[in-house]
Amino acid sequence: MKTLRVVNKGKKTRYRLGVEFPPNQTVEITVSNREYLTVKAVRDFEVEIVSEDETKQSHDIAETDAPSLDISGLTIDEVLEAVKEGKLSVDEALSQEKTGKNRSTLIDKLEALKVE
């Protein structure tokens, strides 16, 4: 796990991992290595690692090799399959969908998976 200090240098509010990043304000969050890559990938974000948990280092190294999956180009069935295969977490898929295409059918199916 990593604690990050994130500054949105853009002009509009961004949402990543269910967190709101207002323009020109500092937000501190704790994330896994996979989620760190999702936050780090945003052009307008200035990301600083405040602290890093060393206890799960060998496990986290394996996660950094697998980049976060972008679902904007996938169909609903492809997204659901990726979640079932473990390529993407339900929360991550929901976050991406709500900030992206916002397909209500997919959001409903992902929320049903989350309840299971």
C-alpha positions in Angstrom: 0.0 0.0 0.0 1.1 3.5 -0.7 0.0 6.8 0.6 -0.1 9.5 -2.1 -0.3 13.2 -2.2 -2.1 14.1 -5.4 -2.5 17.6 -6.9 -4.8 18.1 -9.9 -3.0 20.7 -12.1 -5.9 20.7 -14.6 -8.9 23.1 -14.8 -11.7 20.6 -14.0 -12.5 18.2 -11.2 -11.3 14.6 -12.0 -12.6 11.4 -10.5 -10.4 8.3 -10.1 -10.9 5.3 -7.9 -14.1 6.9 -6.5 -12.1 9.9 -5.2 -12.8 13.5 -6.2 -9.7 15.5 -7.2 -10.7 19.2 -7.4 -8.4 21.5 -9.5 -5.3 22.9 -7.7 -6.0 21.2 -4.4 -4.0 18.5 -2.6 -5.7 15.2 -1.8 -4.0 12.4 0.2 -5.1 8.8 -0.5 -3.9 5.3 0.3 -3.8 2.9 -2.7 -2.4 -0.4 -3.9 0.3 -0.5 -6.6 -2.4 -1.2 -9.3 -4.5 1.8 -8.1 -1.3 3.9 -8.0 -0.8 3.3 -11.7 -4.3 4.4 -12.4 -3.8 7.7 -10.6 -0.3 8.2 -12.0 -1.5 7.8 -15.5 -3.6 11.0 -15.4 -1.7 13.7 -17.2 -2.9 16.6 -15.1 -2.0 14.9 -11.8 1.2 15.6 -9.9 1.7 12.5 -7.7 4.1 12.2 -4.8 4.5 9.1 -2.7 4.3 10.0 1.0 4.8 6.6 2.4 5.0 3.0 1.2 4.2 -0.2 3.1 7.2 -2.6 2.7 5.6 -5.7 4.2 3.9 -6.9 1.0 6.7 -5.8 -1.4 7.1 -9.2 -3.3 3.3 -9.5 -3.8 3.0 -5.9 -5.0 5.8 -6.3 -7.6 3.6 -8.8 -9.4 0.8 -6.4 -9.5 2.8 -3.6 -11.1 3.5 -5.8 -14.1 -0.2 -5.9 -14.9 -1.3 -2.5 -16.1 -4.8 -1.3 -15.3 -7.3 -2.2 -18.0 -9.0 0.7 -19.8 -12.7 -0.3 -20.3 -13.7 2.6 -22.6 -13.2 0.5 -25.7 -14.7 -2.7 -24.4 -18.3 -4.0 -24.8 -20.4 -4.7 -21.7 -19.8 -8.4 -22.1 -16.0 -7.9 -22.4 -15.9 -5.8 -19.2 -17.9 -8.4 -17.3 -15.6 -11.1 -18.5 -12.5 -9.1 -17.5 -13.9 -8.6 -14.0 -14.8 -12.4 -13.7 -11.2 -13.3 -14.8 -9.7 -11.0 -12.3 -8.1 -8.6 -14.8 -10.0 -5.7 -13.2 -11.7 -5.3 -9.8 -15.5 -4.5 -9.7 -14.8 -1.2 -7.9 -12.2 -0.1 -10.5 -14.6 -1.0 -13.3 -17.4 0.9 -11.7 -15.2 3.9 -11.2 -14.0 3.9 -14.8 -17.5 3.4 -16.2 -19.0 6.2 -14.1 -16.4 8.7 -15.2 -16.4 7.4 -18.8 -19.3 6.2 -20.9 -21.6 5.8 -17.9 -23.6 2.9 -19.4 -26.4 2.2 -16.9 -26.8 -1.5 -18.0 -23.1 -2.1 -17.2 -23.2 -0.2 -14.0 -26.3 -2.2 -12.8 -24.5 -5.5 -13.7 -21.3 -4.5 -11.9 -23.2 -3.4 -8.8 -25.0 -6.8 -8.8 -21.5 -8.5 -9.0 -20.3 -6.4 -6.2 -23.2 -7.6 -3.9 -22.4 -11.2 -4.6 
